[in-house]
Structures are given as C-alpha cells and as structure tokens.
Amino acid sequence: MSDVQAFDKLVVGARFKMSELGATRLRSLAGKTGIVVEVSHRNTGVTVLFDGAERPSCLHRDFITPISR
C-alpha cells in the first residue's frame, strides 16, 4: 500500500479540515479543523471533534479531508 492510499483512509486520531463539498453544504463550518474520533464501518458517518468544541459532531465522510503532516 502506498503512502497516498494510507493517507486517504480516515482513521481515528487523524487531523482533518472541511472539504470543499463540506464547506459548500455547511457554510458555518467552512475552514474549521479537528480530529476524527470515530469512523463508522456501517454507514458514511464520521464522528469528529472540532478544535475548541466540547462535544463531537457526526458528518458525512465526504465533508472532511485529512490534513497532510
């Protein structure tokens, strides 16, 4: 598996930013970043904790993009 393929996979603890699609659909979250706290294997949901937030949020996985290290 290449580094690109491994990076594209969302994993718990990964840093992320809102994707272009996510920023378009959820304008109030555009530009926000955080960490992935849970990835569902049953549906397209990803539970994330935005920087500065007290509670996690659930988003569609297409709404976030991993941040390169």
C-alpha positions as a Markdown table, in Angstrom:
| # | Residue | x | y | z |
|---|---|---|---|---|
| 1 | Met | 0.0 | 0.0 | 0.0 |
| 2 | Ser | 1.4 | 3.4 | -1.0 |
| 3 | Asp | 1.7 | 6.4 | 1.4 |
| 4 | Val | -1.0 | 8.2 | -0.6 |
| 5 | Gln | -3.5 | 5.3 | -0.2 |
| 6 | Ala | -2.8 | 5.0 | 3.5 |
| 7 | Phe | -3.2 | 8.8 | 3.9 |
| 8 | Asp | -6.5 | 8.9 | 2.1 |
| 9 | Lys | -8.1 | 6.5 | 4.6 |
| 10 | Leu | -9.7 | 8.2 | 7.5 |
| 11 | Val | -8.5 | 6.8 | 10.8 |
| 12 | Val | -9.2 | 7.7 | 14.4 |
| 13 | Gly | -6.8 | 10.4 | 15.6 |
| 14 | Ala | -6.3 | 11.9 | 12.1 |
| 15 | Arg | -6.3 | 15.7 | 11.7 |
| 16 | Phe | -8.8 | 17.0 | 9.2 |
| 17 | Lys | -10.2 | 20.1 | 7.6 |
| 18 | Met | -13.6 | 20.7 | 5.9 |
| 19 | Ser | -13.6 | 19.6 | 2.3 |
| 20 | Glu | -14.8 | 21.9 | -0.5 |
| 21 | Leu | -18.1 | 19.9 | -0.5 |
| 22 | Gly | -18.4 | 20.2 | 3.3 |
| 23 | Ala | -17.7 | 23.9 | 3.2 |
| 24 | Thr | -20.4 | 24.4 | 0.5 |
| 25 | Arg | -23.0 | 22.3 | 2.3 |
| 26 | Leu | -22.2 | 23.5 | 5.8 |
| 27 | Arg | -21.0 | 27.1 | 5.5 |
| 28 | Ser | -20.8 | 27.7 | 9.2 |
| 29 | Leu | -18.1 | 25.0 | 9.4 |
| 30 | Ala | -16.1 | 26.2 | 6.4 |
| 31 | Gly | -12.4 | 26.5 | 7.3 |
| 32 | Lys | -12.7 | 24.5 | 10.6 |
| 33 | Thr | -10.3 | 21.8 | 11.6 |
| 34 | Gly | -10.2 | 19.0 | 14.2 |
| 35 | Ile | -9.6 | 15.3 | 14.8 |
| 36 | Val | -11.5 | 12.2 | 13.8 |
| 37 | Val | -12.8 | 10.4 | 16.9 |
| 38 | Glu | -14.8 | 7.5 | 15.3 |
| 39 | Val | -15.2 | 6.1 | 11.8 |
| 40 | Ser | -18.4 | 4.1 | 11.1 |
| 41 | His | -18.0 | 0.9 | 9.1 |
| 42 | Arg | -21.7 | 0.5 | 8.7 |
| 43 | Asn | -22.5 | 3.9 | 7.0 |
| 44 | Thr | -20.9 | 7.0 | 5.7 |
| 45 | Gly | -20.7 | 8.8 | 9.0 |
| 46 | Val | -17.6 | 10.1 | 10.7 |
| 47 | Thr | -17.6 | 11.4 | 14.3 |
| 48 | Val | -15.3 | 14.4 | 14.6 |
| 49 | Leu | -14.2 | 16.8 | 17.3 |
| 50 | Phe | -13.6 | 20.3 | 16.0 |
| 51 | Asp | -10.8 | 22.3 | 17.6 |
| 52 | Gly | -12.3 | 24.2 | 20.5 |
| 53 | Ala | -15.5 | 22.2 | 20.6 |
| 54 | Glu | -16.7 | 20.5 | 23.8 |
| 55 | Arg | -18.8 | 17.8 | 22.0 |
| 56 | Pro | -18.2 | 15.7 | 18.9 |
| 57 | Ser | -20.2 | 16.0 | 15.7 |
| 58 | Cys | -21.2 | 13.5 | 13.1 |
| 59 | Leu | -20.6 | 14.3 | 9.5 |
| 60 | His | -20.6 | 12.5 | 6.1 |
| 61 | Arg | -17.1 | 11.4 | 5.3 |
| 62 | Asp | -17.1 | 13.3 | 2.0 |
| 63 | Phe | -17.4 | 16.6 | 4.1 |
| 64 | Ile | -13.9 | 16.3 | 5.5 |
| 65 | Thr | -10.3 | 15.9 | 4.1 |
| 66 | Pro | -7.3 | 14.7 | 6.0 |
| 67 | Ile | -4.6 | 17.3 | 6.7 |
| 68 | Ser | -1.1 | 16.3 | 5.4 |
| 69 | Arg | 1.6 | 16.1 | 8.1 |
